[in-house]
Amino acid sequence: MRRPWAAAVPRDVFDDYSLPYACVNEPRTDWRALVGAAVDPVVDALPAGASLDDVIAAINGYGANASDSVWARLGGVVFKSSQTPLIYDPVSTAAFGYASCTGVSVTFVAALRAAGVPARLVGTPAWRGDPANGNHNWVELWDGASWRFWEGRPAGGGETLTNPCDKWFCKAARFPINGSTKVYAARFDRHSNQTVYPLAWDPSNLDTPGVERTDDYVTMCGRC
């Protein structure tokens, strides 16, 4: 089987985090052919029996051949702040060659989904509950048992998939025990869940379903 990890994804996870064509309210562009053409050679170049972590690392440009990452194949995407909501869908990110954390994350989600790895946009609309402190978006990916998090390489740099504490934002000061930094993951189907994924760039928009992840990040980052 070409991508055995994809065949093992539970149906509910697949429906919400592999199949969907969008994360939040980004422009609905036909990104699958573009992103798929960047992902397939990177994944196909991996040795037989490569682990899921190897697949994810190669896509994000941390594999043995980092110069052949998806980012390079999409034209050399770099981070540029304050681009959302002007540039944050995968096609625009590739066309302009840059995006801020939201656009980089949405593109990373698209690349992972194109490789058969369930992924979702996650973030906080306000550090410590105060919009003046800024906001941030990153990516969670399903490893077959749980959700782990990572940033698209243009928005990060040097982090690992395995250590939460090497992410610049995963610090106790940013995730105080009182839970004032709210964290949400975007999902596609509302189901019976009325949780909303808050959009820092469009705060009146309550149309994106979400899953609250605050307690998980307080636990993971409170020790960092």
Secondary structure as a PSIPRED ss2 file (coil, helix, strand):
# PSIPRED VFORMAT (PSIPRED V4.0)

   1 M C   1.000  0.000  0.000
   2 R C   1.000  0.000  0.000
   3 R C   1.000  0.000  0.000
   4 P H   0.000  1.000  0.000
   5 W H   0.000  1.000  0.000
   6 A H   0.000  1.000  0.000
   7 A H   0.000  1.000  0.000
   8 A C   1.000  0.000  0.000
   9 V C   1.000  0.000  0.000
  10 P C   1.000  0.000  0.000
  11 R H   0.000  1.000  0.000
  12 D H   0.000  1.000  0.000
  13 V H   0.000  1.000  0.000
  14 F H   0.000  1.000  0.000
  15 D H   0.000  1.000  0.000
  16 D H   0.000  1.000  0.000
  17 Y H   0.000  1.000  0.000
  18 S C   1.000  0.000  0.000
  19 L C   1.000  0.000  0.000
  20 P C   1.000  0.000  0.000
  21 Y C   1.000  0.000  0.000
  22 A C   1.000  0.000  0.000
  23 C C   1.000  0.000  0.000
  24 V C   1.000  0.000  0.000
  25 N C   1.000  0.000  0.000
  26 E C   1.000  0.000  0.000
  27 P C   1.000  0.000  0.000
  28 R C   1.000  0.000  0.000
  29 T C   1.000  0.000  0.000
  30 D C   1.000  0.000  0.000
  31 W C   1.000  0.000  0.000
  32 R H   0.000  1.000  0.000
  33 A H   0.000  1.000  0.000
  34 L H   0.000  1.000  0.000
  35 V H   0.000  1.000  0.000
  36 G H   0.000  1.000  0.000
  37 A H   0.000  1.000  0.000
  38 A H   0.000  1.000  0.000
  39 V H   0.000  1.000  0.000
  40 D H   0.000  1.000  0.000
  41 P H   0.000  1.000  0.000
  42 V H   0.000  1.000  0.000
  43 V H   0.000  1.000  0.000
  44 D H   0.000  1.000  0.000
  45 A C   1.000  0.000  0.000
  46 L C   1.000  0.000  0.000
  47 P C   1.000  0.000  0.000
  48 A C   1.000  0.000  0.000
  49 G C   1.000  0.000  0.000
  50 A C   1.000  0.000  0.000
  51 S C   1.000  0.000  0.000
  52 L H   0.000  1.000  0.000
  53 D H   0.000  1.000  0.000
  54 D H   0.000  1.000  0.000
  55 V H   0.000  1.000  0.000
  56 I H   0.000  1.000  0.000
  57 A H   0.000  1.000  0.000
  58 A H   0.000  1.000  0.000
  59 I H   0.000  1.000  0.000
  60 N C   1.000  0.000  0.000
  61 G C   1.000  0.000  0.000
  62 Y C   1.000  0.000  0.000
  63 G C   1.000  0.000  0.000
  64 A C   1.000  0.000  0.000
  65 N C   1.000  0.000  0.000
  66 A H   0.000  1.000  0.000
  67 S H   0.000  1.000  0.000
  68 D H   0.000  1.000  0.000
  69 S C   1.000  0.000  0.000
  70 V H   0.000  1.000  0.000
  71 W H   0.000  1.000  0.000
  72 A H   0.000  1.000  0.000
  73 R H   0.000  1.000  0.000
  74 L C   1.000  0.000  0.000
  75 G C   1.000  0.000  0.000
  76 G C   1.000  0.000  0.000
  77 V C   1.000  0.000  0.000
  78 V E   0.000  0.000  1.000
  79 F E   0.000  0.000  1.000
  80 K C   1.000  0.000  0.000
  81 S C   1.000  0.000  0.000
  82 S C   1.000  0.000  0.000
  83 Q C   1.000  0.000  0.000
  84 T C   1.000  0.000  0.000
  85 P C   1.000  0.000  0.000
  86 L C   1.000  0.000  0.000
  87 I C   1.000  0.000  0.000
  88 Y C   1.000  0.000  0.000
  89 D C   1.000  0.000  0.000
  90 P H   0.000  1.000  0.000
  91 V H   0.000  1.000  0.000
  92 S H   0.000  1.000  0.000
  93 T H   0.000  1.000  0.000
  94 A H   0.000  1.000  0.000
  95 A H   0.000  1.000  0.000
  96 F H   0.000  1.000  0.000
  97 G C   1.000  0.000  0.000
  98 Y E   0.000  0.000  1.000
  99 A E   0.000  0.000  1.000
 100 S C   1.000  0.000  0.000
 101 C H   0.000  1.000  0.000
 102 T H   0.000  1.000  0.000
 103 G H   0.000  1.000  0.000
 104 V H   0.000  1.000  0.000
 105 S H   0.000  1.000  0.000
 106 V H   0.000  1.000  0.000
 107 T H   0.000  1.000  0.000
 108 F H   0.000  1.000  0.000
 109 V H   0.000  1.000  0.000
 110 A H   0.000  1.000  0.000
 111 A H   0.000  1.000  0.000
 112 L H   0.000  1.000  0.000
 113 R H   0.000  1.000  0.000
 114 A H   0.000  1.000  0.000
 115 A C   1.000  0.000  0.000
 116 G C   1.000  0.000  0.000
 117 V C   1.000  0.000  0.000
 118 P C   1.000  0.000  0.000
 119 A E   0.000  0.000  1.000
 120 R E   0.000  0.000  1.000
 121 L E   0.000  0.000  1.000
 122 V E   0.000  0.000  1.000
 123 G E   0.000  0.000  1.000
 124 T E   0.000  0.000  1.000
 125 P C   1.000  0.000  0.000
 126 A C   1.000  0.000  0.000
 127 W H   0.000  1.000  0.000
 128 R H   0.000  1.000  0.000
 129 G H   0.000  1.000  0.000
 130 D C   1.000  0.000  0.000
 131 P H   0.000  1.000  0.000
 132 A H   0.000  1.000  0.000
 133 N H   0.000  1.000  0.000
 134 G C   1.000  0.000  0.000
 135 N C   1.000  0.000  0.000
 136 H E   0.000  0.000  1.000
 137 N E   0.000  0.000  1.000
 138 W E   0.000  0.000  1.000
 139 V E   0.000  0.000  1.000
 140 E E   0.000  0.000  1.000
 141 L E   0.000  0.000  1.000
 142 W E   0.000  0.000  1.000
 143 D C   1.000  0.000  0.000
 144 G C   1.000  0.000  0.000
 145 A C   1.000  0.000  0.000
 146 S C   1.000  0.000  0.000
 147 W E   0.000  0.000  1.000
 148 R E   0.000  0.000  1.000
 149 F E   0.000  0.000  1.000
 150 W E   0.000  0.000  1.000
 151 E C   1.000  0.000  0.000
 152 G C   1.000  0.000  0.000
 153 R H   0.000  1.000  0.000
 154 P H   0.000  1.000  0.000
 155 A H   0.000  1.000  0.000
 156 G C   1.000  0.000  0.000
 157 G C   1.000  0.000  0.000
 158 G C   1.000  0.000  0.000
 159 E C   1.000  0.000  0.000
 160 T C   1.000  0.000  0.000
 161 L C   1.000  0.000  0.000
 162 T C   1.000  0.000  0.000
 163 N C   1.000  0.000  0.000
 164 P H   0.000  1.000  0.000
 165 C H   0.000  1.000  0.000
 166 D H   0.000  1.000  0.000
 167 K C   1.000  0.000  0.000
 168 W C   1.000  0.000  0.000
 169 F C   1.000  0.000  0.000
 170 C C   1.000  0.000  0.000
 171 K C   1.000  0.000  0.000
 172 A C   1.000  0.000  0.000
 173 A C   1.000  0.000  0.000
 174 R C   1.000  0.000  0.000
 175 F C   1.000  0.000  0.000
 176 P C   1.000  0.000  0.000
 177 I C   1.000  0.000  0.000
 178 N C   1.000  0.000  0.000
 179 G C   1.000  0.000  0.000
 180 S C   1.000  0.000  0.000
 181 T C   1.000  0.000  0.000
 182 K C   1.000  0.000  0.000
 183 V C   1.000  0.000  0.000
 184 Y E   0.000  0.000  1.000
 185 A E   0.000  0.000  1.000
 186 A E   0.000  0.000  1.000
 187 R C   1.000  0.000  0.000
 188 F C   1.000  0.000  0.000
 189 D C   1.000  0.000  0.000
 190 R C   1.000  0.000  0.000
 191 H C   1.000  0.000  0.000
 192 S C   1.000  0.000  0.000
 193 N C   1.000  0.000  0.000
 194 Q C   1.000  0.000  0.000
 195 T C   1.000  0.000  0.000
 196 V E   0.000  0.000  1.000
 197 Y C   1.000  0.000  0.000
 198 P C   1.000  0.000  0.000
 199 L C   1.000  0.000  0.000
 200 A C   1.000  0.000  0.000
 201 W C   1.000  0.000  0.000
 202 D C   1.000  0.000  0.000
 203 P C   1.000  0.000  0.000
 204 S C   1.000  0.000  0.000
 205 N C   1.000  0.000  0.000
 206 L C   1.000  0.000  0.000
 207 D C   1.000  0.000  0.000
 208 T C   1.000  0.000  0.000
 209 P E   0.000  0.000  1.000
 210 G E   0.000  0.000  1.000
 211 V E   0.000  0.000  1.000
 212 E E   0.000  0.000  1.000
 213 R C   1.000  0.000  0.000
 214 T H   0.000  1.000  0.000
 215 D H   0.000  1.000  0.000
 216 D H   0.000  1.000  0.000
 217 Y H   0.000  1.000  0.000
 218 V H   0.000  1.000  0.000
 219 T H   0.000  1.000  0.000
 220 M H   0.000  1.000  0.000
 221 C H   0.000  1.000  0.000
 222 G C   1.000  0.000  0.000
 223 R C   1.000  0.000  0.000
 224 C C   1.000  0.000  0.000
